[in-house]
Structure formats: structure tokens, C-alpha cells
Amino acid sequence: MKVIQYEYAVRYLEHMGIEPNSKNIANLLKTAPLSSCEFSPGWNNSGWLADVLYIYPNKVKKQTFENNREAILQLKEQTHKAQTLAAAPNQSSAGDFEALSGMLGGGGSS
């Protein structure tokens, strides 16, 4: 892990145009550690094992069911309630139309 951490820090600093000396590397690893990054494997068509490791600094963690079960279930329930409420006026308006049509002498659905 130290090799990946060192390589990440050096490449990050070089990309930013900062000299990758030990002081800058230590400072970077304090302010933007690997734990705040998202990782993604990559392949170069050389086999089944990943050849490349892509590191995306300062990525916000994705919401996964395992990490945010309660929040995701609440959001799903709220969405379902909103959809149910949105569908309810359409159903009642059809019934209202039939009742109004019956009052006006229209055929309705007889």
C-alpha cells in the first residue's frame, strides 16, 4: 500500500506542477489521503488481472445500499407515496367526470 500511496502522491503533485519532495508528499497525504479517493481497476487486454489502478482524488462516496440502507429505504418510501398521491387525483377525476356526466344527462358508462 505504501508504494501505491507514494506513486499517487508523486503523480498528483507532478500533475499540479508541484515538486514531489518528501515535505510536499507528506502534506498531500495529510490533506488528500487515499481514503478520500475512489479506485477503479483497468485492463490493457493482457489477461484477467487488472493492469492499471485508476485513482480519483476527493471523490464523494457513492450511496450504496450497504452504507446507507435507512436513507435509501426512506427515499424509496417517499417516492412511492408521492407517486401514489400523484396517481390518486387522476383516478378520482375520472370518477368525478362520470358523476358529472350522469347529472347532466350524459351517457357515462351505463
Residue frames as qw, qx, qy, qz and C-alpha x, y, z in Angstrom:
[[0.000, 0.886, 0.464, 0.000, 0.00, 0.00, 0.00],
 [0.340, -0.735, 0.100, 0.578, 2.91, 2.36, 0.68],
 [0.375, -0.048, 0.587, 0.716, 4.08, 2.02, -2.93],
 [0.106, 0.653, 0.650, 0.374, 0.61, 2.96, -4.25],
 [0.247, -0.889, -0.286, 0.258, 0.38, 5.82, -1.77],
 [0.397, -0.527, 0.287, 0.694, 3.79, 7.15, -2.78],
 [0.298, 0.187, 0.664, 0.660, 3.05, 6.82, -6.53],
 [0.011, -0.803, -0.582, -0.126, -0.33, 8.55, -6.05],
 [0.293, -0.847, -0.101, 0.432, 1.28, 11.45, -4.21],
 [0.394, -0.326, 0.448, 0.733, 4.12, 11.89, -6.71],
 [0.215, 0.368, 0.693, 0.581, 1.83, 11.81, -9.75],
 [0.098, -0.858, -0.503, 0.045, -0.71, 14.11, -8.11],
 [0.316, -0.769, 0.052, 0.553, 1.94, 16.69, -7.26],
 [0.358, -0.121, 0.573, 0.727, 3.55, 16.45, -10.71],
 [0.145, 0.603, 0.692, 0.368, 0.15, 16.97, -12.32],
 [0.176, -0.923, -0.312, 0.139, -0.34, 20.09, -10.20],
 [0.457, 0.742, -0.149, 0.468, 3.13, 21.37, -11.14],
 [0.484, -0.792, 0.296, -0.224, 4.49, 20.99, -7.60],
 [0.328, 0.520, -0.776, 0.140, 7.86, 19.42, -6.82],
 [0.879, -0.296, -0.296, -0.230, 7.25, 15.95, -5.32],
 [0.243, 0.458, -0.695, 0.498, 9.68, 16.22, -2.40],
 [0.375, -0.216, -0.860, 0.269, 9.14, 14.45, 0.94],
 [0.056, 0.239, 0.433, -0.868, 7.63, 17.52, 2.61],
 [0.457, 0.147, -0.252, -0.840, 5.07, 18.06, -0.19],
 [0.514, -0.065, -0.824, -0.230, 4.23, 14.35, -0.28],
 [0.228, -0.239, -0.788, 0.520, 3.61, 14.28, 3.48],
 [0.214, 0.243, 0.204, -0.924, 1.47, 17.41, 3.26],
 [0.505, 0.075, -0.520, -0.685, -0.58, 15.99, 0.38],
 [0.471, -0.137, -0.871, -0.013, -1.18, 12.70, 2.17],
 [0.058, -0.271, -0.641, 0.716, -2.48, 14.63, 5.20],
 [0.317, 0.333, 0.078, -0.885, -4.83, 16.86, 3.21],
 [0.746, 0.308, -0.239, -0.540, -5.90, 14.40, 0.47],
 [0.400, -0.334, 0.852, -0.053, -5.29, 10.85, 1.72],
 [0.195, 0.053, -0.881, -0.427, -6.02, 7.75, -0.32],
 [0.065, 0.366, 0.870, -0.323, -9.04, 7.11, 1.91],
 [0.295, 0.610, 0.242, -0.694, -10.78, 10.10, 0.28],
 [0.206, 0.399, -0.629, -0.634, -10.24, 8.66, -3.21],
 [0.875, 0.224, 0.247, -0.351, -12.27, 6.37, -5.41],
 [0.265, -0.416, 0.805, 0.329, -10.48, 3.45, -7.03],
 [0.825, 0.421, 0.094, -0.366, -11.22, 1.71, -10.30],
 [0.643, -0.241, 0.636, 0.352, -9.33, -1.20, -11.89],
 [0.518, 0.699, -0.209, -0.447, -8.28, -1.12, -15.53],
 [0.831, -0.003, 0.519, 0.198, -7.21, -3.69, -18.08],
 [0.155, 0.695, -0.457, -0.532, -4.84, -3.43, -21.04],
 [0.878, 0.323, -0.174, -0.307, -6.00, -6.64, -22.78],
 [0.280, 0.544, -0.779, 0.136, -3.17, -8.64, -21.26],
 [0.336, -0.059, -0.924, 0.174, -5.23, -11.08, -19.21],
 [0.449, -0.621, -0.621, -0.164, -7.70, -11.47, -16.41],
 [0.498, -0.521, -0.347, 0.601, -5.84, -9.44, -13.81],
 [0.094, 0.983, 0.155, -0.038, -6.12, -5.67, -13.62],
 [0.704, 0.248, -0.010, 0.665, -3.08, -3.93, -15.09],
 [0.111, 0.426, -0.041, 0.897, -3.97, -0.37, -14.10],
 [0.266, -0.592, -0.655, 0.388, -5.37, 1.22, -10.98],
 [0.053, 0.606, 0.213, 0.764, -7.22, 4.49, -11.59],
 [0.325, -0.437, -0.559, 0.625, -7.36, 6.79, -8.56],
 [0.014, -0.707, -0.348, -0.616, -9.90, 9.61, -8.50],
 [0.284, -0.019, -0.511, 0.811, -8.96, 12.09, -5.73],
 [0.169, 0.138, 0.368, -0.904, -11.53, 13.68, -3.43],
 [0.382, -0.220, -0.691, -0.573, -14.48, 11.70, -4.76],
 [0.561, -0.218, 0.353, -0.716, -17.64, 11.73, -2.73],
 [0.215, -0.048, 0.973, -0.064, -18.53, 8.21, -1.73],
 [0.411, -0.146, -0.624, -0.649, -21.31, 6.66, -3.76],
 [0.629, -0.186, 0.399, -0.641, -24.51, 5.80, -1.98],
 [0.396, 0.095, -0.896, -0.176, -24.70, 2.07, -1.70],
 [0.712, -0.439, -0.368, -0.407, -27.40, 0.01, -0.10],
 [0.758, -0.204, -0.490, 0.380, -24.97, -1.41, 2.46],
 [0.347, 0.065, -0.278, 0.893, -23.68, 2.02, 3.55],
 [0.222, -0.001, 0.120, -0.968, -26.96, 3.96, 3.53],
 [0.105, -0.297, -0.939, -0.138, -29.72, 1.37, 3.91],
 [0.011, -0.618, -0.623, 0.480, -32.07, 3.52, 6.04],
 [0.091, 0.548, -0.095, -0.826, -31.71, 6.66, 3.93],
 [0.144, 0.113, -0.759, -0.625, -32.27, 4.78, 0.68],
 [0.091, -0.407, -0.909, 0.003, -35.34, 2.96, 2.06],
 [0.032, 0.641, 0.418, -0.643, -36.82, 6.25, 3.31],
 [0.124, 0.425, -0.367, -0.818, -36.23, 7.89, -0.07],
 [0.128, -0.091, -0.898, -0.411, -37.85, 4.95, -1.83],
 [0.048, -0.541, -0.794, 0.273, -40.86, 5.11, 0.50],
 [0.071, 0.615, 0.142, -0.773, -41.24, 8.88, -0.04],
 [0.134, 0.250, -0.620, -0.732, -41.04, 8.41, -3.81],
 [0.104, -0.284, -0.938, -0.170, -43.69, 5.69, -3.66],
 [0.002, 0.625, 0.595, -0.505, -46.00, 7.92, -1.57],
 [0.097, 0.527, -0.158, -0.830, -45.53, 10.82, -3.97],
 [0.146, 0.061, -0.798, -0.582, -46.34, 8.59, -6.95],
 [0.075, -0.443, -0.888, 0.096, -49.42, 7.24, -5.18],
 [0.041, 0.655, 0.358, -0.664, -50.64, 10.76, -4.39],
 [0.109, 0.399, -0.424, -0.805, -49.98, 11.90, -7.95],
 [0.148, -0.109, -0.894, -0.408, -51.99, 8.98, -9.34],
 [0.024, 0.451, 0.791, -0.412, -54.91, 9.43, -6.90],
 [0.257, 0.526, 0.116, -0.803, -56.28, 12.70, -8.41],
 [0.274, 0.235, -0.686, -0.631, -56.34, 11.12, -11.87],
 [0.153, -0.229, -0.961, -0.023, -58.43, 8.23, -10.57],
 [0.056, 0.549, 0.618, -0.560, -60.86, 10.44, -8.66],
 [0.211, 0.449, -0.168, -0.852, -61.19, 12.92, -11.53],
 [0.231, -0.006, -0.840, -0.491, -62.32, 10.10, -13.82],
 [0.137, -0.444, -0.860, 0.210, -64.97, 9.18, -11.24],
 [0.057, 0.548, 0.271, -0.789, -65.96, 12.84, -10.88],
 [0.191, 0.245, -0.513, -0.800, -66.30, 13.14, -14.64],
 [0.222, -0.235, -0.912, -0.252, -68.64, 10.12, -14.77],
 [0.092, -0.551, -0.684, 0.468, -70.75, 11.52, -11.91],
 [0.098, 0.500, -0.015, -0.860, -70.92, 14.95, -13.55],
 [0.192, 0.090, -0.726, -0.655, -71.76, 13.37, -16.88],
 [0.158, -0.385, -0.909, 0.015, -74.59, 11.41, -15.23],
 [0.009, -0.579, -0.457, 0.675, -76.00, 14.59, -13.66],
 [0.172, 0.462, -0.250, -0.834, -76.00, 16.38, -16.99],
 [0.798, 0.371, 0.247, -0.405, -77.82, 13.53, -18.67],
 [0.354, 0.606, -0.670, -0.241, -74.80, 12.21, -20.50],
 [0.893, 0.037, -0.408, -0.187, -74.47, 8.50, -21.05],
 [0.431, -0.662, 0.582, -0.194, -71.46, 7.98, -18.83],
 [0.203, 0.292, -0.929, -0.101, -70.59, 4.31, -18.51],
 [0.702, -0.022, 0.354, -0.618, -74.04, 2.70, -18.30]]
